[in-house]
């Protein structure tokens, strides 16, 4: 029911969460440093924060983020960023200086009235929910692993472990989506619900920087199969064409384009696609014969003779 609700709501293009899809970490750090030096601390903090999403493993950025937050008078967020940095950083001169800055930040935090709410317990709870959902292979939806990771990011969670969480989520999302794609190519019977689940799964992978190179073609193909089930042949043909353009090496996409044309009543166009893309495929020969039979008995007999006797096949053992 949860999956059905997600699909019924239509595709929602969320902002990238973690990884390269967020942006180039080095470029973000460079611009953030420029903004900080120009005394634009709030803008610098925004960019440093984005850099920690683009590459959560860059530990020194958490210190730069903490300093930017503190300069922008965002004391609770600054103290939290200092804690994250100190927890992850090795013992070095920067760490010793950061410890002194963190202690000063904590004293400022203690003097705030009313006392700000500590987000740590909520972070622990949400991380646990993320891993529980991932273990159950529940990916999409607010209660799925993707929804839990999105909650963490939006609530301001920081830490190098975001990279590992994103990698695990992306790998599982791709695995599930690719399984649907593989089953579809094997001509397994599938429900509309399952076909349409592939797109949000691939989108999850993209949002955490784990998008495969052939995602666009696979999403278009599976959406085309869904349209074909709904007998929207024109839409299906357009989606299969999109899939074939995105991955010209996969000729099955062209076959399904021809199938959509055939089922939509345009048999000559279907044969034209097959003759161009799959000239030696037995299915092309079968359609050619069917077309010839429809055009006249002599043509049909000639094409049937070519199909039966034009090639030699190894004898059965």
C-alpha positions in Angstrom: 0.0 0.0 0.0 2.9 2.3 0.8 4.4 1.8 -2.7 1.1 2.3 -4.3 0.7 5.6 -2.5 4.1 6.7 -3.6 3.4 5.8 -7.2 0.0 7.3 -7.3 1.4 10.7 -6.2 3.4 10.8 -9.4 7.2 11.4 -9.8 8.6 13.8 -7.3 12.0 15.3 -8.2 13.7 15.7 -4.9 17.0 17.6 -4.5 20.1 15.3 -4.5 21.0 14.2 -1.0 24.6 13.0 -0.9 27.4 12.5 -3.3 28.5 13.9 -6.7 25.0 14.7 -7.7 25.0 17.4 -5.1 27.8 19.2 -6.8 31.6 19.4 -7.1 33.0 19.4 -3.5 36.2 21.2 -4.5 34.4 24.0 -6.4 32.0 24.4 -3.5 34.8 24.7 -1.0 36.6 27.2 -3.1 33.5 29.4 -3.4 32.7 29.0 0.3 36.2 30.1 1.2 35.9 33.2 -1.0 32.6 34.1 0.6 34.0 33.6 4.1 37.0 35.9 3.3 34.5 38.5 2.1 32.8 38.3 5.5 29.7 36.7 4.0 29.6 34.0 6.7 26.0 32.8 6.2 26.6 32.2 2.5 29.9 30.5 3.3 28.2 28.2 5.8 25.6 27.3 3.2 28.3 26.3 0.6 30.5 24.5 3.1 27.4 22.5 4.2 26.7 21.6 0.6 30.3 20.5 0.3 29.9 18.1 3.2 27.0 16.6 1.3 28.9 16.3 -1.9 31.7 14.5 -0.2 31.1 13.7 3.5 34.6 12.2 3.8 36.3 15.5 3.7 36.8 15.9 7.4 38.5 19.4 7.4 35.4 20.9 5.8 33.5 20.3 9.0 35.9 22.7 10.8 35.4 25.3 8.2 31.7 24.8 8.4 31.8 25.2 12.2 33.7 28.4 12.0 31.3 29.8 9.4 28.3 28.9 11.5 29.8 30.5 14.5 30.8 33.7 12.6 27.2 33.8 11.4 26.0 33.6 15.0 24.4 30.2 14.4 25.8 28.9 17.7 23.9 25.5 18.1 24.8 24.5 14.5 28.4 25.6 15.0 28.9 23.6 18.2 27.4 20.5 16.5 29.8 20.9 13.5 32.7 21.3 15.9 31.7 18.0 17.7 31.5 16.2 14.3 34.9 17.5 13.3 36.6 16.6 16.6 35.0 13.1 16.6 36.4 12.4 13.1 39.7 14.3 13.0 43.1 12.7 13.9 45.2 14.4 16.5 47.0 17.3 14.9 47.6 21.1 15.5 44.3 22.0 13.7 42.4 19.6 16.1 43.9 21.2 19.2 42.9 24.6 18.0 39.5 23.4 17.1 39.1 21.9 20.5 39.6 25.3 22.1 37.2 26.9 19.7 34.7 24.2 20.4 35.0 24.7 24.2 34.3 28.4 23.7 31.3 27.6 21.4 29.9 25.2 24.1 30.1 28.0 26.7 28.1 30.3 24.4 25.6 27.5 23.8 25.1 26.9 27.5 24.3 30.6 28.0 21.5 30.7 25.4 17.9 31.2 26.7 15.8 29.3 26.0 18.1 26.4 25.8 18.1 25.0 22.2 16.9 21.4 21.7 19.7 18.9 21.2 19.1 17.1 17.9 21.4 14.2 18.7 18.7 11.8 20.1 16.6 12.4 16.9 19.6 11.7 14.7 20.2 8.4 16.5 16.6 7.4 16.1 16.5 8.3 12.4 19.8 6.5 11.6 18.4 3.4 13.3 15.2 3.7 11.2 17.4 4.1 8.0 19.3 0.9 8.6 16.2 -1.0 9.7 14.4 -0.1 6.4 17.5 -0.9 4.4 17.8 -4.3 6.0 14.1 -5.0 5.0 14.9 -3.7 1.5 12.4 -0.9 1.9 13.8 1.9 -0.2 11.2 4.4 -1.5 8.6 6.3 0.5 8.7 8.4 3.6 9.3 5.4 5.9 11.8 3.8 3.5 15.5 4.1 3.7 15.5 7.0 1.2 12.9 8.9 3.3 15.0 8.4 6.4 18.2 9.6 4.8 16.3 12.6 3.4 15.1 13.4 6.9 18.6 13.2 8.3 19.9 15.6 5.7 17.1 18.1 6.0 17.4 18.0 9.8 21.1 19.0 9.5 22.9 15.7 10.3 26.6 15.8 9.6 29.3 13.1 9.4 31.6 11.1 7.2 29.2 8.1 7.7 26.8 9.7 5.3 29.0 8.5 2.5 28.7 4.9 3.6 24.9 5.2 4.1 24.5 6.8 0.7 26.6 4.0 -1.0 24.6 1.3 0.6 21.3 2.9 -0.3 22.4 3.5 -3.8 23.6 0.0 -4.3 20.3 -1.5 -3.0 18.2 0.8 -5.1 20.1 0.0 -8.3 20.0 -3.8 -7.5 16.2 -3.7 -7.1 15.6 -1.5 -10.2 18.0 -3.7 -12.3 16.2 -6.8 -11.2 12.9 -5.4 -12.6 14.7 -4.4 -15.8 16.2 -7.9 -16.2 12.9 -9.6 -15.6 11.2 -7.3 -18.1 13.8 -8.1 -20.8 13.2 -11.8 -20.0 9.5 -11.2 -20.8 8.3 -12.0 -17.3 4.8 -11.0 -16.6 4.8 -8.0 -14.3 2.2 -5.7 -12.7 2.0 -2.0 -13.5 3.0 -1.3 -9.9 6.2 -3.2 -10.2 7.1 -1.7 -13.6 6.6 1.8 -12.2 8.6 1.2 -9.1 11.8 1.1 -11.2 11.8 4.9 -11.9 11.7 6.0 -8.2 14.4 3.4 -7.4 16.7 4.7 -10.1 15.9 8.3 -8.9 17.0 7.3 -5.4 20.3 6.0 -6.8 20.7 9.4 -8.6 20.0 11.3 -5.4 22.8 9.6 -3.6 25.3 9.8 -6.4 25.1 6.1 -7.4 23.3 6.5 -10.7 24.3 3.9 -13.4 25.1 5.2 -16.8 22.2 3.4 -18.5 19.6 4.7 -16.0 17.8 6.9 -18.6 17.3 4.1 -21.1 16.1 1.6 -18.5 13.6 4.0 -17.0 12.2 4.9 -20.5 12.0 1.2 -21.4 10.1 0.2 -18.2 7.8 3.2 -18.5 7.2 2.1 -22.1 6.2 -1.4 -20.9 3.7 0.2 -18.5 2.2 2.3 -21.2 2.0 -0.8 -23.4 0.0 -2.6 -20.7 -2.4 0.4 -20.6 -2.7 0.1 -24.4 -1.3 3.7 -24.9 0.6 2.6 -27.9 1.7 6.0 -29.1 3.2 6.9 -25.7 4.8 3.4 -25.5 6.4 3.9 -28.9 7.8 7.3 -27.9 9.3 5.8 -24.7 10.8 2.9 -26.5 12.3 5.3 -29.0 13.8 7.3 -26.2 15.3 4.1 -24.6 16.8 3.0 -28.0 18.4 6.4 -28.5 19.9 6.4 -25.0 21.3 2.9 -25.5 21.6 2.0 -29.1 23.4 -1.2 -28.3 20.3 -2.8 -26.7 18.3 -3.8 -29.7 15.5 -5.2 -27.6 14.4 -1.6 -27.1 14.0 -1.3 -30.8 12.0 -4.5 -30.9 9.6 -3.2 -28.3 9.3 0.0 -30.3 8.2 -2.1 -33.3 5.8 -4.1 -31.0 4.2 -0.8 -29.9 3.8 0.2 -33.5 2.4 -3.2 -34.4 -0.1 -3.3 -31.6 -1.1 0.3 -32.5 -2.0 -0.8 -36.0 0.9 0.5 -38.0 2.4 -2.8 -39.1 4.4 -1.3 -42.1 6.2 1.0 -39.7 6.9 -1.8 -37.3 8.5 -3.9 -40.0 10.5 -0.9 -41.1 12.0 -0.6 -37.6 12.8 -4.3 -37.4 14.3 -4.3 -40.9 16.6 -1.5 -39.9 17.6 -2.5 -36.4 17.2 -6.3 -36.3 17.4 -7.5 -39.9 18.6 -11.0 -39.0 16.2 -11.5 -36.1 13.7 -14.4 -36.6 11.0 -12.1 -35.3 11.7 -9.7 -38.2 11.4 -12.6 -40.7 8.1 -13.7 -39.1 6.6 -10.3 -39.4 7.8 -9.9 -42.9 6.0 -13.2 -43.8 2.9 -12.0 -42.0 2.9 -8.8 -43.9 3.5 -10.6 -47.2 0.6 -13.0 -46.6 -1.6 -10.0 -46.0 -0.5 -8.4 -49.2 -1.2 -11.4 -51.4 -0.7 -15.2 -51.6 2.2 -15.1 -54.1 4.2 -12.7 -51.9 3.3 -14.6 -48.9 4.5 -17.9 -50.4 7.8 -16.3 -51.5 8.5 -14.9 -48.1 7.5 -18.1 -46.3 9.9 -20.0 -48.6 12.7 -17.6 -47.6 12.0 -18.1 -44.0 11.9 -21.9 -44.1 14.7 -22.6 -46.6 16.8 -19.5 -46.9 19.0 -20.4 -44.0 20.5 -23.7 -42.8 20.3 -24.5 -39.1 22.3 -27.1 -37.3 20.4 -30.4 -37.0 18.9 -31.3 -33.6 20.9 -33.7 -31.6 
